[in-house]
Amino acid sequence: MRHFLDLDDELSVWMGEHGHPAFRSKQLRQWLFEKRAVTFDDMTNLSKPLRTELADEFQIWTAQIAKHLEASDGTEKLLLELADGGKIECVLLREESRRSICISSQVGCAMGCVFCASGLDGVDRNLTTGEFVEQMLRLARLLPAEERLSHIVVMGMGEPLANLDRLLPALDIASSPTGLGISPRRITISTVGLPPAMRRLTKECSRYNLAVSLHAPNDELRNQLVPVNRNTGLKDILAEADNYFEASGRRLTFEYVLLGDLNDQPEHAQQLAALLRGRPALLNVIPYNPVAGLPYKTPSVAAQRRFREVLEKAGLNIQFRQRKGDEINAACGQLRRSTPSVLSLEA
């Protein structure tokens, strides 16, 4: 059976081919994105024959919730088992009035960042557009009826820019008034920095916020921490980030995971300041969230303070990210695709 969430623009075509008026497409979207229907039978203003036809040909949900974890700070994480047995994780974060979700783009990740759980087993495949949308809808259904999703970050498992063909249609649905209705200004795409894909994004769709994961202030160190950098280099990545800013007018975000005794020294902060000085950007510093089985550690409080002082003195716009969801392995860099890793945090 076909995944209903893969249809989007094809839905109106399908309606016409099956003799149903076009306005039924709008009603279907309202049931899914506004009323959070679970089955076609829930869509009571559709005729019974139409509901039967839809149920015979399509599945709304193709993934199963293999695990649902909740943290004391309100963060919730879903481990989803896909139709082919692949597993991904996605997260709902609550912060004051914000209801943000972090979704995955691939089963695994091929970028090889040495400190990140998502790439430990490599990458199996890209997600489909429907699988992107299903993550959004499943997370939205964790909210009470009076609450709505406010922000999306594509910062979970995988490299989003390696799956643009399927990601961009999903974000079109997320930002559409007949979809989730989330402003493009509240949608962020994260990338480790793939210059050709960044150029394509700039050309085709510069509506969203872009976050570039640096993690090192020079190529020598970045080659060690982010192996794909050997094929790119910071110079080209920053040039494409600048081009995206020119096209979008959106302030860039640069991400920097702070690893104890590796990239957290004052000289690293000085190099980072020199690298980013003059750019209209936010530097998001993320003290490392430990991953079971990896040797890296969170920097000491003193090291974090020294790093921050150097950046502030240099005049950079910085933010040290508040850790959320780490007790359920839902924090940045902790998402992975195996049930045992999720269970280990419950002990």
C-alpha positions as CSV (number, residue, x, y, z in Angstrom):
1,M,0.0,0.0,0.0
2,R,1.1,3.5,-0.8
3,H,2.1,6.0,2.0
4,F,-0.7,8.6,2.0
5,L,1.7,11.2,3.4
6,D,3.8,10.9,0.2
7,L,1.0,12.3,-2.0
8,D,0.8,16.0,-1.4
9,D,0.2,17.6,-4.8
10,E,-0.8,14.2,-6.2
11,L,-3.8,14.0,-3.9
12,S,-5.9,16.4,-6.0
13,V,-5.0,14.3,-9.1
14,W,-6.0,11.1,-7.3
15,M,-9.4,12.7,-6.3
16,G,-10.1,13.7,-9.9
17,E,-9.2,10.3,-11.3
18,H,-11.5,8.6,-8.8
19,G,-14.4,11.0,-9.4
20,H,-14.3,13.0,-6.2
21,P,-14.5,16.8,-6.0
22,A,-11.2,18.7,-5.5
23,F,-12.3,20.2,-2.2
24,R,-12.1,16.8,-0.6
25,S,-8.3,17.2,-0.7
26,K,-8.5,20.2,1.6
27,Q,-10.8,18.3,4.0
28,L,-8.3,15.4,4.2
29,R,-5.5,17.8,5.0
30,Q,-7.6,19.5,7.7
31,W,-8.3,16.1,9.3
32,L,-4.6,15.2,9.3
33,F,-2.9,18.5,10.2
34,E,-5.5,20.3,12.3
35,K,-7.7,17.6,13.8
36,R,-4.9,15.0,14.1
37,A,-7.0,12.1,12.7
38,V,-5.6,8.7,13.2
39,T,-7.6,6.7,10.6
40,F,-9.6,7.5,7.5
41,D,-12.7,6.4,9.4
42,D,-12.1,9.3,11.8
43,M,-12.8,11.7,8.9
44,T,-16.5,11.8,9.3
45,N,-17.4,14.5,6.8
46,L,-16.1,12.3,4.0
47,S,-18.4,9.8,2.4
48,K,-18.1,6.2,3.5
49,P,-17.2,5.0,-0.1
50,L,-14.4,7.6,-0.2
51,R,-13.0,6.5,3.2
52,T,-13.1,2.9,2.0
53,E,-11.3,3.7,-1.2
54,L,-8.6,5.6,0.7
55,A,-8.2,2.8,3.3
56,D,-7.9,0.2,0.5
57,E,-5.1,2.0,-1.3
58,F,-3.2,4.0,1.3
59,Q,-1.7,3.9,4.7
60,I,-1.5,7.0,6.8
61,W,1.1,5.5,9.2
62,T,3.9,3.3,7.9
63,A,6.1,3.4,11.0
64,Q,5.5,1.9,14.4
65,I,6.4,3.5,17.7
66,A,9.0,1.1,19.1
67,K,9.8,3.2,22.1
68,H,8.4,6.4,23.7
69,L,10.5,8.1,26.4
70,E,9.7,11.2,28.5
71,A,12.2,13.3,30.4
72,S,11.6,15.4,33.5
73,D,12.1,18.6,31.6
74,G,9.2,17.8,29.3
75,T,11.2,16.5,26.4
76,E,9.8,13.4,24.7
77,K,11.5,11.1,22.2
78,L,10.1,8.5,19.8
79,L,12.0,5.6,18.4
80,L,10.2,4.8,15.2
81,E,10.6,1.5,13.3
82,L,10.0,2.0,9.6
83,A,8.3,-0.3,7.2
84,D,11.5,-1.9,6.1
85,G,12.8,-2.4,9.7
86,G,15.0,0.7,9.8
87,K,14.9,2.8,12.9
88,I,15.1,6.5,13.5
89,E,14.5,8.9,16.4
90,C,12.7,12.2,16.7
91,V,12.2,14.6,19.6
92,L,9.6,17.0,21.0
93,L,11.0,19.8,23.1
94,R,9.0,22.1,25.4
95,E,10.4,25.5,26.4
96,E,8.0,28.1,27.7
97,S,5.5,28.8,24.9
98,R,7.7,27.0,22.2
99,R,6.8,23.6,21.1
100,S,9.8,22.5,18.9
101,I,10.5,19.2,17.2
102,C,13.8,17.8,16.0
103,I,13.4,15.3,13.1
104,S,15.7,12.9,11.3
105,S,16.5,12.9,7.6
106,Q,18.2,9.5,7.1
107,V,18.4,6.1,8.7
108,G,21.8,6.6,10.2
109,C,24.4,9.1,9.0
110,A,27.4,9.0,6.6
111,M,29.1,12.1,7.8
112,G,31.2,10.3,10.4
113,C,31.4,13.0,13.1
114,V,33.4,11.0,15.7
115,F,31.5,12.2,18.8
116,C,28.0,11.7,17.4
117,A,25.8,8.6,18.1
118,S,23.8,9.0,14.9
119,G,26.6,7.8,12.6
120,L,28.0,4.9,14.6
121,D,26.5,2.4,12.2
122,G,26.9,4.4,9.0
123,V,23.9,5.2,6.8
124,D,21.3,2.8,5.3
125,R,19.1,5.1,3.2
126,N,17.4,8.5,2.9
127,L,13.9,9.0,4.4
128,T,10.9,9.6,2.1
129,T,8.9,12.8,2.1
130,G,6.1,10.8,3.8
131,E,8.5,9.6,6.5
132,F,9.5,13.2,7.2
133,V,5.9,14.3,7.5
134,E,5.0,11.2,9.7
135,Q,7.6,12.3,12.2
136,M,6.0,15.7,12.4
137,L,2.5,14.3,12.8
138,R,3.4,11.7,15.4
139,L,5.2,14.3,17.5
140,A,2.3,16.8,17.1
141,R,0.0,14.1,18.5
142,L,1.9,14.1,21.7
143,L,0.6,17.6,22.4
144,P,-2.8,18.4,24.0
145,A,-5.5,19.5,21.6
146,E,-5.0,23.2,22.4
147,E,-1.3,23.3,21.6
148,R,0.4,23.4,18.2
149,L,3.9,22.9,17.0
150,S,5.8,26.2,16.7
151,H,9.3,25.3,15.4
152,I,11.0,22.6,13.4
153,V,14.7,21.8,13.3
154,V,16.0,19.2,10.9
155,M,18.9,18.3,13.1
156,G,18.2,14.7,14.1
157,M,19.8,11.6,12.5
158,G,21.4,12.0,9.1
159,E,22.6,14.9,6.9
160,P,19.6,16.9,5.7
161,L,21.4,18.3,2.6
162,A,22.1,14.8,1.4
163,N,18.3,14.3,1.1
164,L,17.1,17.6,-0.3
165,D,14.8,15.9,-2.9
166,R,12.6,14.5,-0.2
167,L,13.2,17.1,2.5
168,L,12.1,20.2,0.7
169,P,8.6,18.9,-0.3
170,A,8.1,17.8,3.4
171,L,9.0,21.3,4.5
172,D,6.6,22.8,2.0
173,I,3.9,20.8,3.7
174,A,5.1,21.9,7.1
175,S,5.0,25.5,6.2
176,S,1.8,25.4,4.1
177,P,-1.4,27.0,5.5
178,T,-3.1,23.7,4.6
179,G,-0.3,21.7,6.3
180,L,1.1,22.5,9.7
181,G,1.2,26.2,9.1
182,I,4.6,26.8,10.6
183,S,6.4,29.9,9.4
184,P,9.5,29.3,7.3
185,R,11.2,31.6,9.8
186,R,10.7,29.0,12.4
187,I,12.1,26.1,10.4
188,T,15.9,25.4,10.6
189,I,17.9,23.0,8.4
190,S,21.2,21.9,9.9
191,T,24.2,20.8,7.9
192,V,27.7,19.6,8.5
193,G,28.6,21.7,5.4
194,L,28.3,20.2,1.9
195,P,29.1,23.1,-0.5
196,P,27.4,21.7,-3.6
197,A,24.2,21.0,-1.7
198,M,24.4,24.4,0.0
199,R,24.6,26.0,-3.4
200,R,21.5,24.1,-4.5
201,L,19.6,25.1,-1.4
202,T,20.6,28.8,-2.0
203,K,19.3,28.6,-5.6
204,E,16.2,26.6,-5.0
205,C,14.9,27.4,-1.6
206,S,16.3,30.0,0.7
207,R,13.2,30.4,2.8
208,Y,14.4,28.6,5.9
209,N,17.1,29.2,8.5
210,L,20.4,27.5,8.0
211,A,22.6,26.1,10.7
212,V,26.1,25.0,9.9
213,S,27.9,22.6,12.3
214,L,31.5,23.7,12.6
215,H,32.9,21.9,15.7
216,A,36.4,23.1,15.0
217,P,38.0,26.4,14.1
218,N,40.6,25.0,11.6
219,D,40.7,22.3,9.0
220,E,43.4,20.3,10.7
221,L,41.2,19.7,13.8
222,R,38.0,19.5,11.8
223,N,39.4,16.7,9.6
224,Q,39.8,14.7,12.8
225,L,36.4,15.4,14.3
226,V,34.3,15.7,11.1
227,P,36.1,13.4,8.5
228,V,33.9,14.6,5.6
229,N,35.7,17.9,5.9
230,R,38.7,16.5,4.0
231,N,36.5,16.7,0.9
232,T,35.2,20.2,1.6
233,G,37.2,22.5,3.9
234,L,36.1,25.4,6.0
235,K,36.8,28.1,3.4
236,D,34.3,26.7,0.9
237,I,31.7,26.0,3.6
238,L,31.8,29.5,4.9
239,A,31.7,31.0,1.4
240,E,28.5,29.0,0.7
241,A,27.0,30.0,4.1
242,D,27.7,33.7,3.2
243,N,26.0,33.1,-0.2
244,Y,22.9,31.7,1.6
245,F,22.8,34.7,3.9
246,E,22.9,37.0,0.9
247,A,20.0,35.2,-0.8
248,S,17.9,34.7,2.3
249,G,18.6,37.6,4.5
250,R,18.3,35.2,7.4
251,R,20.9,35.3,10.1
252,L,23.1,32.2,10.0
253,T,23.7,29.9,12.9
254,F,26.9,28.1,13.4
255,E,27.0,25.1,15.7
256,Y,30.0,24.2,17.8
257,V,30.0,21.1,20.0
258,L,32.5,21.7,22.8
259,L,34.6,18.6,23.6
260,G,36.6,18.4,26.7
261,D,40.4,18.8,26.1
262,L,39.9,18.6,22.3
263,N,38.4,21.8,20.9
264,D,37.6,23.8,24.1
265,Q,40.9,25.7,24.7
266,P,41.2,29.5,24.7
267,E,43.3,29.3,21.5
268,H,40.4,27.4,19.8
269,A,38.0,30.2,20.9
270,Q,40.4,32.8,19.5
271,Q,40.6,31.0,16.2
272,L,36.9,30.6,16.1
273,A,36.4,34.3,16.8
274,A,38.7,35.2,13.9
275,L,36.9,32.8,11.6
276,L,33.4,34.2,12.3
277,R,34.2,37.9,13.0
278,G,32.2,40.3,10.8
279,R,29.5,37.7,9.9
280,P,25.9,38.4,10.9
281,A,25.6,35.1,12.7
282,L,24.7,33.4,16.0
283,L,27.3,31.0,17.4
284,N,25.5,28.2,19.2
285,V,27.9,26.5,21.6
286,I,26.9,23.0,22.7
287,P,28.7,21.4,25.6
288,Y,29.2,17.8,24.7
289,N,26.4,15.4,25.6
290,P,28.0,12.1,26.5
291,V,27.3,9.0,24.3
292,A,27.7,5.5,25.7
293,G,30.7,3.8,24.2
294,L,32.5,6.9,23.0
295,P,35.6,8.3,24.8
296,Y,34.7,12.0,24.6
297,K,33.7,14.1,27.6
298,T,31.9,17.3,28.5
299,P,34.3,20.2,29.2
300,S,34.7,21.4,32.8
301,V,32.7,24.4,33.9
302,A,35.9,26.4,34.1
303,A,36.8,25.4,30.5
304,Q,33.4,26.4,29.3
305,R,33.7,29.8,31.1
306,R,37.1,30.5,29.6
307,F,35.9,29.6,26.2
308,R,32.8,31.9,26.5
309,E,34.9,34.8,27.9
310,V,37.1,34.8,24.8
311,L,34.2,34.7,22.4
312,E,32.3,37.5,24.3
313,K,35.5,39.7,24.4
314,A,35.7,39.2,20.6
315,G,32.2,40.6,20.2
316,L,30.6,37.4,18.8
317,N,26.9,36.9,19.2
318,I,26.9,33.6,21.2
319,Q,24.5,31.3,22.9
320,F,25.4,28.3,25.1
321,R,22.7,25.8,24.5
322,Q,20.8,24.6,27.5
323,R,20.9,20.8,27.8
324,K,17.5,19.2,27.3
325,G,16.5,15.6,27.1
326,D,19.9,14.1,27.9
327,E,18.4,11.8,30.6
328,I,16.6,10.0,27.7
329,N,19.4,10.3,25.2
330,A,17.4,13.0,23.3
331,A,20.0,15.8,23.5
332,C,22.1,17.0,20.6
333,G,24.4,14.2,19.2
334,Q,22.7,11.4,21.2
335,L,20.1,10.2,18.6
336,R,20.7,6.8,17.2
337,R,18.8,3.9,15.6
338,S,19.0,0.9,17.9
339,T,16.6,0.0,20.7
340,P,19.3,-1.1,23.2
341,S,20.8,2.4,23.2
342,V,17.5,3.9,24.1
343,L,16.9,1.3,26.8
344,S,20.2,1.9,28.4
345,L,19.2,5.3,29.6
346,E,16.2,4.0,31.5
347,A,18.4,2.1,34.1
